[in-house]
Amino acid sequence: MVATKKDKISGQSLGTGRRKTAVARVRLKAGTGQISINERTLESYFPVVGDQATVLDALESTNHRTDVDIHVRVHGGGPTGQAGAIKMGIARALCDYDAATFAHLRGNGFLTRDSRMKERKKYGLRGARRGVQFSKR
């Protein structure tokens, strides 16, 4: 199931993406290829080229890079988690915007939630699994 909805009044497609602890809310509408993330450009928000490529993956894969405008609000996590969340949100919004892209996006794993999370710290240990250092004397 893809959790998206289309705003019939303004013609915007909405998508929510999650990765680790990051959550991204994506609004997609017909336009010229402008991308804003938390009121900043893609290049200023993600200075690392790999994160920029992750965000643009779904758009490049479906050839919608230059014909949609994207507005993103993202919070939580770090840069890589946020980039993954935005990628998933864009893919979900694209499915709503153009239903013909669903099979391609599903087949290439853009709509699959990466469920890996940080393991919690256990009591008596220094981390999730690391114990205290053994001392013979």
N, C-alpha and C positions, 0 to 999 in steps of 0.2 A: 504494500500500500504506500502510495506517495502522498505525503501530507502537504498539499499545496492548495491554494485557492486563487481564483481570478477575481479581481475587483472589476465588476462589470461597468461601473460608472467611469472610472479613470483609465481603464484599459491596461492596468498593471497586473503582472503575474507575481505572486508571492511565493517564497520558498524559505524554509528554515533548515539550516545545516548545523550539525554538531560534530565535534571531534575533541577527544579528551575532555577538558573542562570548558572549552570555547563554544559559544553559541553565536550564530550569525543569522540575522534576518535580512533577506534579500528582496528588493523590489526591482522588477525587470519590466521595461516598456520599450516600445519601438523608438529608435533614435539613431544616433550616429556613432556609437561605440564608446561613449563616455563612461568611466567607472569612478565612483567616489566611495571611499571607505571611511566611515566616521568623519565625514566632511573634508577628507584629504584625498589627494590623487593616489592611484595605485603605486606609483614609483616612490612617493614620499612616505607612504604607510609601510610598504614592504621594500626596503632597500636591497634585500638579498634577491638576486635574479631567480633563484630556485623557487622561492615563495611566490614571486610574480608569475612564474610559469605554472605553478600549481593552481593559482586562482584562475588563470586563463585557459586551463586544460579543457574544460567542458565546452567553452565557447569556440576554441580552435577546432575541437573534434567535430563539432556540428556545423561549422562554417557560419556562425552567428556573431563573429567578433565585431563586425563593423555596422551591424544593423539593429543593435539593441543598446539602450542605456541602462546602467546598473547602479543602484544606490544601496549600500550595505551599512548596517549597524551591527558591530561585532563587539563582544566583550568576553572576558575570561580567558584563561590559558595563556600560552605564549605565541610567538609569531608563527611557528610551524603549525600548531594546533588551530590557530585562527585561519590560516591559509586553507587548511583542509576543511574547516567548517564552511568557509566561503565557497569553496569548490562544490561541496555538496548542496549548499543552498542555491547556487546558480543552476546546478543540474536539475534540481526539483522545480525551480521557477521556469526553466527552459521547457520541461515536460508540459507544464501548464500553458506556456506561451505557444509552443508548436508541438502538438501531440505526435507528429511523425518522428520526433527525435527520441521517444521513449525507448524503443527497442535498442537503438544504438547506445544510449546512455546506460541502460541496464546491462547490456552485454559487456560493456567496458568497465563496469564496476563503479560508475560515478554515483549511483543511487544507493549503494550499500554502505551502511553505517559501520565505521571501524570501531568495534566495541572495546578495544584495548584501553584499559584505564590503569592509573597508578595503583599499585597494591598498598593497602594500608599498613601502617606501622603496628607491630605487635608489642605488647608489654613485655618487659624483660629483655628486649633486643634493642640494638642501636638503630635499626631500620626495619624494613619489611621482613628481611630474612637474616641479615647480618647480626651475629651475636657479639658479645663482648670478647676482647682478646684474651686468650688463655695465657696464664702466667704460671710457670712451673714452681717458682719460688715466691 
